[in-house]
């Protein structure tokens, strides 16, 4: 977790210093670890924007992880960053989605 936070902070500082990074437009997949196993996401990007983050595979407990499965992808798109707040009570799921999105990007 500390490594992910440190990496995100480093990327944010570089972005602030050198401007936004150009991305290759397309749809990419990544995998992160949730509490109950892997979480797989699909991330659609343009050259300069995250268009969508969709959870396509997961085994999390719906009653616990449901809010994170909805809120984390929406927050990433809304704020255009991986530095979003985790959902209380669904920390592992939240971090798994963030890690999967980072792996896709």
C-alpha positions in Angstrom: 0.0 0.0 0.0 2.8 2.4 0.9 4.5 1.7 -2.4 1.3 2.5 -4.3 0.8 5.8 -2.5 4.4 6.7 -3.0 4.2 5.9 -6.7 1.0 7.9 -7.1 2.5 10.9 -5.4 5.6 10.7 -7.6 3.4 10.6 -10.7 1.3 13.5 -9.5 4.5 15.6 -8.9 5.9 14.7 -12.3 2.6 15.6 -13.9 2.5 18.9 -12.1 6.1 19.6 -13.2 6.0 18.5 -16.8 2.3 18.7 -17.7 -0.1 15.8 -18.4 1.2 12.7 -19.9 -0.1 11.7 -23.3 -1.7 8.3 -23.4 -2.4 6.1 -26.4 -6.2 6.0 -26.9 -7.8 2.7 -26.4 -9.2 0.2 -23.9 -6.9 -1.6 -21.6 -7.4 -4.2 -18.8 -5.7 -4.6 -15.5 -5.9 -6.8 -12.4 -5.6 -5.9 -8.7 -6.1 -7.8 -5.5 -9.3 -7.5 -3.6 -10.2 -9.2 -0.3 -11.8 -12.2 -2.0 -9.4 -12.5 -5.0 -8.6 -10.7 -8.2 -10.5 -7.7 -9.4 -10.2 -7.1 -13.2 -11.1 -3.7 -14.8 -11.4 -2.3 -18.2 -10.2 1.2 -18.7 -11.0 3.3 -21.7 -8.8 6.3 -22.4 -8.3 9.0 -25.0 -4.9 10.7 -25.5 -5.5 13.0 -22.5 -8.5 11.6 -20.5 -9.8 8.6 -18.6 -13.2 8.0 -20.3 -14.4 5.0 -18.2 -13.3 2.4 -15.6 -15.5 -0.7 -15.6 -15.1 -3.6 -13.2 -15.5 -6.7 -15.4 -14.6 -9.5 -13.0 -14.6 -9.7 -9.2 -15.5 -12.1 -6.3 -16.1 -9.5 -3.6 -19.0 -9.8 -1.1 -21.8 -7.7 -2.7 -23.2 -6.2 0.5 -19.8 -5.0 1.6 -18.0 -4.2 -1.7 -21.0 -2.8 -3.6 -20.4 0.8 -2.8 -16.7 0.6 -3.7 -17.5 -1.2 -7.0 -19.7 1.8 -7.9 -17.9 4.7 -6.3 -14.2 4.1 -7.0 -14.5 3.8 -10.8 -16.8 6.9 -10.9 -14.4 8.9 -8.8 -11.4 8.0 -10.9 -13.2 9.2 -14.0 -14.6 12.3 -12.4 -11.3 13.5 -10.8 -9.0 12.0 -13.6 -6.7 10.6 -11.0 -6.0 7.4 -9.1 -5.6 9.4 -5.9 -9.2 9.0 -4.8 -10.6 8.2 -1.3 -11.3 4.6 -0.5 -14.7 3.6 0.6 -14.9 3.0 4.3 -15.6 -0.7 5.1 -14.5 -1.7 1.6 -10.8 -0.7 1.8 -9.4 -3.9 0.1 -11.9 -3.7 -2.7 -11.2 0.0 -3.2 -7.5 -0.5 -3.3 -7.9 -3.5 -5.6 -9.8 -1.4 -8.1 -7.3 1.4 -7.9 -4.4 -1.1 -8.4 -6.2 -2.7 -11.3 -6.7 0.7 -13.0 -3.1 1.5 -12.4 -2.0 -1.8 -14.0 -4.3 -1.1 -17.0 -2.8 2.4 -17.5 
